[in-house]
Amino acid sequence: MSSKLIRFLSTAALVVGFSTIAQAQATRTWVSGVGDDANPCSRTAPCKTFAGAISKTAACGEISVLDPGGFGAVTITKSITIDGTGTLAGILASLTTGVIVNALSTDVITIRGVSINGACNGIRGMNILQAKAVNVEDCVIYRFANEGILVNESNDMALNVRNSVIRDNVGDGINTTTTTGAVKSTLDNVGSTGNGNGVHARNGSRVSARRCNFSNNATNGLFADSTAGFATIRAWDCQISLNGGNGVRAGNAGGGVSGAEIGQNQINNNTSNGVLVGTGGVVETFGNNSIRGNAVDACPGCSPVGPGN
């Protein structure tokens, strides 16, 4: 065989190889309740699970759900969108974690329109280890033995939760911490109810909540709890009621600065304080909250800021 022919065949093999890799990862893939993970995850030949589809989806691509189904727990290691909008898209996560995010610090992940059910024995709904940003939109996360959403980062990260319900988890609805930088969380129209704490902001956490419901939790509705550095929660126009401990708590054992800023909230009928300023805690109030029907009303130890509107 001539050297020219050998070079030609080698080049052709490389081209075919690259073509196969390109075809294997599509920008948009599909899953169906009656799909098969042996399929290419195309519109006409969808996959069965999110885990099966993710390996065939290019970075920054999207997995779309065709029809109702349970699509299994998934580990995400790259920028991707999983979209179940308009279908009954579910993850049944018995004895496991529904979604694990362990991507690059430059990756953005979006989970939209998915029900994540822990079946009363699942580990946690979402465990976020690393990403640039995680967006949770129009989702329900419930019945886990630990947290609904846990952020346990080592870098800066953004968590954005919108139009979602996190309920009936033994652990906290949302629990955030990082060892470096800040976890910046924005919560808009979120219900975190029936959990351990509604929100537990730990070291390096900055939480901003608007139009949310943090009620009927076993301990606190909102808990800023830093042991080193800072943890802050800002809540505006929220319902914070009927919690087994305090409506809002800032500070615990000290060692860091734990802050809360509250305005135009309903903080009613909590078993202990409406607002508790603990060791290392600072609470700033605009003075326009409804704080009544708690074991301790008013806002003892709070610092007024304002004016409130």
C-alpha positions as a Markdown table, in Angstrom:
| # | Residue | x | y | z |
|---|---|---|---|---|
| 1 | Met | 0.0 | 0.0 | 0.0 |
| 2 | Ser | 1.4 | 3.4 | -1.0 |
| 3 | Ser | 2.2 | 6.1 | 1.5 |
| 4 | Lys | -0.3 | 8.4 | -0.2 |
| 5 | Leu | -3.1 | 5.9 | 0.2 |
| 6 | Ile | -2.2 | 5.3 | 3.8 |
| 7 | Arg | -2.3 | 9.1 | 4.5 |
| 8 | Phe | -5.6 | 9.4 | 2.7 |
| 9 | Leu | -7.2 | 6.5 | 4.6 |
| 10 | Ser | -5.9 | 7.9 | 7.9 |
| 11 | Thr | -7.4 | 11.4 | 7.2 |
| 12 | Ala | -10.7 | 9.8 | 6.1 |
| 13 | Ala | -10.8 | 7.9 | 9.4 |
| 14 | Leu | -10.2 | 11.1 | 11.4 |
| 15 | Val | -13.0 | 12.9 | 9.5 |
| 16 | Val | -15.4 | 10.1 | 10.1 |
| 17 | Gly | -14.4 | 10.0 | 13.8 |
| 18 | Phe | -15.0 | 13.7 | 14.2 |
| 19 | Ser | -18.3 | 13.5 | 12.3 |
| 20 | Thr | -19.5 | 10.7 | 14.6 |
| 21 | Ile | -18.6 | 12.8 | 17.8 |
| 22 | Ala | -20.4 | 15.8 | 16.3 |
| 23 | Gln | -23.5 | 13.8 | 15.6 |
| 24 | Ala | -23.4 | 12.2 | 19.0 |
| 25 | Gln | -23.9 | 15.6 | 20.8 |
| 26 | Ala | -26.8 | 17.6 | 19.6 |
| 27 | Thr | -27.7 | 21.1 | 20.8 |
| 28 | Arg | -31.2 | 20.0 | 21.5 |
| 29 | Thr | -32.2 | 16.5 | 22.6 |
| 30 | Trp | -35.5 | 15.0 | 23.6 |
| 31 | Val | -36.8 | 12.5 | 26.3 |
| 32 | Ser | -40.1 | 10.7 | 26.4 |
| 33 | Gly | -41.8 | 8.5 | 28.9 |
| 34 | Val | -41.8 | 5.8 | 26.2 |
| 35 | Gly | -38.3 | 6.6 | 24.9 |
| 36 | Asp | -35.1 | 4.5 | 24.9 |
| 37 | Asp | -31.6 | 5.5 | 26.0 |
| 38 | Ala | -30.2 | 3.5 | 23.1 |
| 39 | Asn | -31.8 | 6.1 | 20.8 |
| 40 | Pro | -30.0 | 9.2 | 19.6 |
| 41 | Cys | -32.4 | 11.4 | 21.6 |
| 42 | Ser | -33.8 | 13.1 | 18.5 |
| 43 | Arg | -37.3 | 14.4 | 18.2 |
| 44 | Thr | -38.4 | 11.2 | 16.5 |
| 45 | Ala | -36.2 | 8.8 | 18.5 |
| 46 | Pro | -36.2 | 10.2 | 22.1 |
| 47 | Cys | -34.3 | 8.9 | 25.1 |
| 48 | Lys | -35.9 | 7.6 | 28.2 |
| 49 | Thr | -33.9 | 9.4 | 31.0 |
| 50 | Phe | -32.2 | 12.7 | 31.7 |
| 51 | Ala | -29.0 | 10.8 | 32.4 |
| 52 | Gly | -29.2 | 9.0 | 29.1 |
| 53 | Ala | -29.8 | 12.3 | 27.2 |
| 54 | Ile | -27.2 | 14.4 | 28.9 |
| 55 | Ser | -24.2 | 12.5 | 27.4 |
| 56 | Lys | -25.7 | 13.2 | 23.9 |
| 57 | Thr | -26.4 | 16.9 | 24.5 |
| 58 | Ala | -23.7 | 19.5 | 23.7 |
| 59 | Ala | -22.6 | 22.0 | 26.3 |
| 60 | Cys | -25.0 | 24.9 | 26.5 |
| 61 | Gly | -27.6 | 22.7 | 24.9 |
| 62 | Glu | -31.1 | 21.8 | 26.0 |
| 63 | Ile | -32.9 | 18.6 | 27.0 |
| 64 | Ser | -36.6 | 19.0 | 26.2 |
| 65 | Val | -39.4 | 16.7 | 27.5 |
| 66 | Leu | -41.9 | 15.4 | 24.9 |
| 67 | Asp | -44.6 | 13.9 | 27.1 |
| 68 | Pro | -45.3 | 12.8 | 30.7 |
| 69 | Gly | -42.8 | 10.5 | 32.4 |
| 70 | Gly | -40.4 | 9.9 | 35.2 |
| 71 | Phe | -36.9 | 10.7 | 33.8 |
| 72 | Gly | -34.6 | 9.6 | 36.7 |
| 73 | Ala | -32.0 | 11.3 | 38.8 |
| 74 | Val | -29.2 | 13.1 | 36.9 |
| 75 | Thr | -25.7 | 14.4 | 37.5 |
| 76 | Ile | -24.9 | 17.6 | 35.6 |
| 77 | Thr | -21.3 | 18.4 | 34.8 |
| 78 | Lys | -21.7 | 21.1 | 32.1 |
| 79 | Ser | -23.8 | 24.1 | 31.1 |
| 80 | Ile | -27.2 | 22.7 | 30.1 |
| 81 | Thr | -31.0 | 23.4 | 30.3 |
| 82 | Ile | -33.5 | 20.7 | 31.3 |
| 83 | Asp | -37.0 | 21.8 | 30.3 |
| 84 | Gly | -40.2 | 20.0 | 31.2 |
| 85 | Thr | -42.5 | 22.9 | 30.6 |
| 86 | Gly | -46.0 | 21.8 | 29.5 |
| 87 | Thr | -45.6 | 18.2 | 30.5 |
| 88 | Leu | -45.7 | 16.1 | 33.7 |
| 89 | Ala | -41.9 | 15.8 | 33.8 |
| 90 | Gly | -40.7 | 14.2 | 37.0 |
| 91 | Ile | -37.7 | 12.8 | 38.8 |
| 92 | Leu | -38.5 | 10.1 | 41.4 |
| 93 | Ala | -35.4 | 10.1 | 43.7 |
| 94 | Ser | -35.9 | 7.3 | 46.2 |
| 95 | Leu | -32.7 | 6.7 | 48.2 |
| 96 | Thr | -30.7 | 9.1 | 46.0 |
| 97 | Thr | -30.4 | 12.7 | 45.2 |
| 98 | Gly | -32.6 | 14.1 | 42.4 |
| 99 | Val | -30.1 | 16.5 | 40.8 |
| 100 | Ile | -26.4 | 16.8 | 41.5 |
| 101 | Val | -24.6 | 19.7 | 39.9 |
| 102 | Asn | -20.8 | 19.4 | 39.8 |
| 103 | Ala | -19.9 | 21.6 | 36.8 |
| 104 | Leu | -17.2 | 24.1 | 36.0 |
| 105 | Ser | -17.2 | 27.5 | 37.8 |
| 106 | Thr | -18.1 | 29.0 | 34.4 |
| 107 | Asp | -21.1 | 26.8 | 33.7 |
| 108 | Val | -24.8 | 27.9 | 33.9 |
| 109 | Ile | -27.5 | 25.2 | 34.6 |
| 110 | Thr | -31.2 | 25.7 | 34.3 |
| 111 | Ile | -33.9 | 23.3 | 35.6 |
| 112 | Arg | -37.4 | 24.3 | 34.4 |
| 113 | Gly | -40.8 | 22.7 | 34.8 |
| 114 | Val | -39.7 | 19.5 | 36.7 |
| 115 | Ser | -41.2 | 17.8 | 39.7 |
| 116 | Ile | -38.5 | 16.3 | 42.0 |
| 117 | Asn | -40.0 | 13.8 | 44.5 |
| 118 | Gly | -37.9 | 12.2 | 47.3 |
| 119 | Ala | -40.5 | 9.5 | 48.0 |
| 120 | Cys | -39.9 | 10.2 | 51.7 |
| 121 | Asn | -36.5 | 8.5 | 51.7 |
| 122 | Gly | -34.5 | 10.4 | 49.0 |
| 123 | Ile | -31.3 | 12.0 | 50.1 |
| 124 | Arg | -31.9 | 15.6 | 48.9 |
| 125 | Gly | -33.6 | 17.3 | 46.0 |
| 126 | Met | -30.6 | 19.2 | 44.6 |
| 127 | Asn | -27.0 | 19.1 | 45.7 |
| 128 | Ile | -25.0 | 21.9 | 44.1 |
| 129 | Leu | -21.3 | 21.5 | 44.4 |
| 130 | Gln | -20.0 | 23.9 | 41.7 |
| 131 | Ala | -21.3 | 26.1 | 38.9 |
| 132 | Lys | -21.4 | 29.7 | 37.9 |
| 133 | Ala | -25.2 | 29.9 | 38.2 |
| 134 | Val | -28.1 | 27.5 | 38.8 |
| 135 | Asn | -31.6 | 28.6 | 37.8 |
| 136 | Val | -34.6 | 26.7 | 39.2 |
| 137 | Glu | -37.8 | 27.8 | 37.5 |
| 138 | Asp | -41.4 | 26.5 | 37.9 |
| 139 | Cys | -40.3 | 23.4 | 39.8 |
| 140 | Val | -41.6 | 21.4 | 42.8 |
| 141 | Ile | -39.1 | 19.7 | 45.2 |
| 142 | Tyr | -40.5 | 17.7 | 48.0 |
| 143 | Arg | -40.4 | 14.8 | 50.5 |
| 144 | Phe | -36.6 | 14.4 | 51.0 |
| 145 | Ala | -34.8 | 13.2 | 54.1 |
| 146 | Asn | -32.4 | 16.2 | 54.0 |
| 147 | Glu | -32.5 | 19.5 | 52.1 |
| 148 | Gly | -34.7 | 20.5 | 49.2 |
| 149 | Ile | -31.7 | 22.5 | 47.7 |
| 150 | Leu | -28.2 | 22.3 | 49.2 |
| 151 | Val | -25.5 | 24.7 | 47.9 |
| 152 | Asn | -22.1 | 23.6 | 49.3 |
| 153 | Glu | -19.7 | 25.6 | 47.1 |
| 154 | Ser | -16.1 | 26.5 | 47.3 |
| 155 | Asn | -16.4 | 29.5 | 45.0 |
| 156 | Asp | -18.7 | 32.4 | 44.0 |
| 157 | Met | -22.1 | 31.2 | 42.7 |
| 158 | Ala | -25.6 | 32.5 | 41.9 |
| 159 | Leu | -28.7 | 30.5 | 42.8 |
| 160 | Asn | -31.9 | 31.9 | 41.2 |
| 161 | Val | -35.2 | 30.3 | 42.2 |
| 162 | Arg | -38.4 | 31.5 | 40.6 |
| 163 | Asn | -42.1 | 30.4 | 40.8 |
| 164 | Ser | -41.2 | 27.2 | 42.6 |
| 165 | Val | -42.3 | 25.2 | 45.7 |
| 166 | Ile | -39.9 | 23.5 | 48.1 |
| 167 | Arg | -41.9 | 21.7 | 50.7 |
| 168 | Asp | -42.2 | 18.9 | 53.2 |
| 169 | Asn | -38.5 | 18.1 | 53.4 |
| 170 | Val | -37.0 | 16.9 | 56.7 |
| 171 | Gly | -33.9 | 19.2 | 56.2 |
| 172 | Asp | -34.0 | 22.8 | 55.2 |
| 173 | Gly | -35.9 | 24.0 | 52.2 |
| 174 | Ile | -32.8 | 25.9 | 50.9 |
| 175 | Asn | -29.4 | 25.7 | 52.6 |
| 176 | Thr | -26.5 | 27.7 | 51.2 |
| 177 | Thr | -22.8 | 28.0 | 52.1 |
| 178 | Thr | -19.4 | 28.5 | 50.4 |
| 179 | Thr | -15.8 | 28.5 | 51.6 |
| 180 | Thr | -14.7 | 31.3 | 49.3 |
| 181 | Gly | -16.5 | 34.3 | 48.0 |
| 182 | Ala | -20.3 | 34.4 | 48.1 |
| 183 | Val | -23.4 | 32.4 | 47.2 |
| 184 | Lys | -25.8 | 35.0 | 45.9 |
| 185 | Ser | -29.4 | 33.7 | 46.0 |
| 186 | Thr | -32.5 | 35.4 | 44.5 |
| 187 | Leu | -35.9 | 34.0 | 45.4 |
| 188 | Asp | -38.9 | 35.3 | 43.6 |
| 189 | Asn | -42.4 | 33.9 | 44.3 |
| 190 | Val | -41.0 | 30.9 | 46.1 |
| 191 | Gly | -42.8 | 28.7 | 48.7 |
| 192 | Ser | -40.5 | 27.0 | 51.2 |
| 193 | Thr | -42.9 | 25.4 | 53.6 |
| 194 | Gly | -43.0 | 22.4 | 55.9 |
| 195 | Asn | -39.2 | 22.0 | 55.9 |
| 196 | Gly | -36.6 | 22.2 | 58.8 |
| 197 | Asn | -35.9 | 25.9 | 58.1 |
| 198 | Gly | -37.4 | 27.6 | 55.2 |
| 199 | Val | -34.1 | 29.2 | 54.3 |
| 200 | His | -30.8 | 28.5 | 56.1 |
| 201 | Ala | -28.2 | 31.0 | 54.9 |
| 202 | Arg | -24.8 | 30.0 | 56.2 |
| 203 | Asn | -21.2 | 31.2 | 55.7 |
| 204 | Gly | -20.8 | 33.4 | 52.6 |
| 205 | Ser | -24.5 | 33.5 | 51.8 |
| 206 | Arg | -26.4 | 36.5 | 50.5 |
| 207 | Val | -30.1 | 35.9 | 50.0 |
| 208 | Ser | -32.7 | 38.2 | 48.6 |
| 209 | Ala | -36.3 | 37.1 | 48.7 |
| 210 | Arg | -39.4 | 38.9 | 47.4 |
| 211 | Arg | -43.1 | 37.7 | 47.2 |
| 212 | Cys | -42.2 | 34.4 | 49.0 |
| 213 | Asn | -43.8 | 32.2 | 51.6 |
| 214 | Phe | -41.7 | 30.8 | 54.4 |
| 215 | Ser | -44.3 | 29.2 | 56.7 |
| 216 | Asn | -45.1 | 26.0 | 58.6 |
| 217 | Asn | -41.4 | 25.1 | 58.9 |
| 218 | Ala | -40.3 | 23.0 | 61.9 |
| 219 | Thr | -37.9 | 25.7 | 63.2 |
| 220 | Asn | -37.3 | 29.1 | 61.5 |
| 221 | Gly | -38.8 | 30.6 | 58.5 |
| 222 | Leu | -35.6 | 32.5 | 57.7 |
| 223 | Phe | -32.3 | 31.8 | 59.4 |
| 224 | Ala | -29.1 | 33.8 | 58.9 |
| 225 | Asp | -26.4 | 31.7 | 60.5 |
| 226 | Ser | -22.7 | 32.4 | 60.0 |
| 227 | Thr | -20.0 | 30.9 | 62.0 |
| 228 | Ala | -17.3 | 32.7 | 60.0 |
| 229 | Gly | -17.5 | 35.6 | 57.7 |
| 230 | Phe | -21.0 | 36.7 | 56.8 |
| 231 | Ala | -24.5 | 35.5 | 56.1 |
| 232 | Thr | -27.3 | 37.9 | 55.1 |
| 233 | Ile | -31.0 | 37.6 | 54.2 |
| 234 | Arg | -33.1 | 40.4 | 52.8 |
| 235 | Ala | -36.8 | 39.7 | 52.7 |
| 236 | Trp | -39.5 | 42.0 | 51.2 |
| 237 | Asp | -43.3 | 41.4 | 50.9 |
| 238 | Cys | -43.1 | 37.8 | 52.2 |
| 239 | Gln | -45.4 | 35.6 | 54.4 |
| 240 | Ile | -43.4 | 34.3 | 57.4 |
| 241 | Ser | -45.9 | 32.6 | 59.6 |
| 242 | Leu | -46.8 | 29.5 | 61.7 |
| 243 | Asn | -43.2 | 28.3 | 62.0 |
| 244 | Gly | -42.3 | 26.0 | 64.9 |
| 245 | Gly | -39.5 | 28.3 | 66.1 |
| 246 | Asn | -39.0 | 31.9 | 65.0 |
| 247 | Gly | -40.2 | 33.7 | 61.9 |
| 248 | Val | -36.9 | 35.4 | 61.3 |
| 249 | Arg | -33.7 | 34.6 | 63.2 |
| 250 | Ala | -30.3 | 36.2 | 62.7 |
| 251 | Gly | -27.3 | 34.9 | 64.7 |
| 252 | Asn | -26.7 | 31.7 | 66.5 |
| 253 | Ala | -23.4 | 30.7 | 68.1 |
| 254 | Gly | -21.5 | 33.8 | 66.7 |
| 255 | Gly | -18.1 | 33.6 | 65.1 |
| 256 | Gly | -19.4 | 35.6 | 62.1 |
| 257 | Val | -21.9 | 38.3 | 61.2 |
| 258 | Ser | -25.4 | 37.1 | 60.5 |
| 259 | Gly | -27.7 | 39.8 | 59.2 |
| 260 | Ala | -31.4 | 40.2 | 58.1 |
| 261 | Glu | -33.2 | 43.1 | 56.6 |
| 262 | Ile | -37.0 | 43.0 | 56.5 |
| 263 | Gly | -39.6 | 45.2 | 55.0 |
| 264 | Gln | -43.4 | 44.8 | 54.3 |
| 265 | Asn | -43.5 | 41.2 | 55.6 |
| 266 | Gln | -46.3 | 39.4 | 57.4 |
| 267 | Ile | -44.5 | 37.8 | 60.4 |
| 268 | Asn | -47.4 | 36.2 | 62.3 |
| 269 | Asn | -48.2 | 33.3 | 64.7 |
| 270 | Asn | -44.8 | 31.8 | 65.0 |
| 271 | Thr | -44.2 | 29.6 | 68.1 |
| 272 | Ser | -41.3 | 31.6 | 69.4 |
| 273 | Asn | -40.2 | 35.1 | 68.4 |
| 274 | Gly | -41.5 | 36.9 | 65.3 |
| 275 | Val | -38.0 | 38.2 | 65.0 |
| 276 | Leu | -35.0 | 36.9 | 67.1 |
| 277 | Val | -31.6 | 38.6 | 67.2 |
| 278 | Gly | -29.2 | 36.0 | 68.4 |
| 279 | Thr | -25.4 | 36.0 | 69.1 |
| 280 | Gly | -23.6 | 37.7 | 66.2 |
| 281 | Gly | -26.9 | 38.7 | 64.7 |
| 282 | Val | -28.1 | 42.0 | 63.3 |
| 283 | Val | -31.6 | 42.7 | 62.1 |
| 284 | Glu | -32.6 | 45.9 | 60.2 |
| 285 | Thr | -36.2 | 46.7 | 59.8 |
| 286 | Phe | -38.0 | 49.3 | 57.8 |
| 287 | Gly | -40.7 | 49.4 | 60.5 |
| 288 | Asn | -43.5 | 48.5 | 58.1 |
| 289 | Asn | -43.7 | 44.7 | 58.9 |
| 290 | Ser | -46.8 | 43.2 | 60.5 |
| 291 | Ile | -45.4 | 41.3 | 63.5 |
| 292 | Arg | -48.1 | 40.0 | 65.7 |
| 293 | Gly | -49.6 | 36.8 | 67.3 |
| 294 | Asn | -46.1 | 35.4 | 68.0 |
| 295 | Ala | -44.9 | 34.3 | 71.4 |
| 296 | Val | -42.8 | 37.5 | 71.3 |
| 297 | Asp | -43.9 | 40.3 | 69.1 |
| 298 | Ala | -42.4 | 43.6 | 68.0 |
| 299 | Cys | -38.8 | 43.5 | 67.0 |
| 300 | Pro | -36.6 | 43.5 | 70.1 |
| 301 | Gly | -32.9 | 44.3 | 69.4 |
| 302 | Cys | -33.7 | 45.4 | 65.8 |
| 303 | Ser | -32.1 | 48.4 | 64.2 |
| 304 | Pro | -34.5 | 50.7 | 62.3 |
| 305 | Val | -33.7 | 51.7 | 58.7 |
| 306 | Gly | -35.8 | 53.5 | 56.2 |
| 307 | Pro | -37.9 | 55.2 | 55.5 |
| 308 | Gly | -40.2 | 52.3 | 54.6 |
| 309 | Asn | -42.6 | 52.6 | 51.7 |
